[in-house]
Amino acid sequence: MMEKRVKEWMISYIASVLDCEAETIEADATFDILGLDSVEAVIMAGLMEEEFRVAIDPLELYENPSIAAFAAHFVKQHAQTGSEAGTPA
């Protein structure tokens, strides 16, 4: 459930940044293929911290370079630490 929420948030954000329809964003495509640059990735990490109320190191986006990979990592990381992402603001 959380993984789906993270994916949906990321797809919506990336679609707005790239000025395209969310349906055109493939969760398995890498961020560079999607056209997301490093500056935008850092901004996205910061906004995700606010949205999900957890610390996100922008390097995590490079280590998990697609929406699907990052969402799976996000859920796994917070399950391991015992922390849960907060509800949206």
Residue, then its C-alpha position, 0 to 999 in steps of 0.5 A: m500500500m505504501e509502495k503504491r502511494v510512493k509510486e503515485w506521488m512520484i509519477s504525479y510529481i515527475a509528470s508535473v515537472l516534465d509537463c506531461e500526462a501521468e499516464t506517460i510516465e513508466a515506473d520502470a524507466t530510469f530517471d535520466i530516461l524520463g528526463l529528470d536531472s540531478v537538480e530536480a531529483v534533489i528537489m523531489a527528495g526534499l518534497m518527498e521528505e515533507e510529504f512522507r515525513v521521513a528523511i530521504d538522502p538524494l543519493e537514494l534516488y541515484e542508487n535506486p534510479s527508477i520510480a519502481a526501484f525507489a518505491a521498493h527501497f523506500v518501503k524496505q528501508h522504513a520496514q527495517t528501521g521500524s519507522e513509518a511514513g506519516t500521512p500526507a500534509 
